[in-house]
Amino acid sequence: MTFPIVGDLYNLFEIQQSHPELEVDYAIWNRINTSLPEDYKLPDADILERLKQSAP
């Protein structure tokens, strides 16, 4: 079944921001979400740490 839902329901992002006006396709995002490792976040925590270290 496919229908639009609020994208905030999928917690894939390391830095959380709410955008309730954005909708995603339930079937597609559910398939993406179940295909990823359980602790997967975007961007990767290692990359975030490197960015913090390189900031002036």
Secondary structure, 3 states (H helix, E strand, C coil): CCCEEEHHHCCCECCCCCCCCCEEEHHHHHHHHHHCCCCCCECCHHHHHHHHHHCC
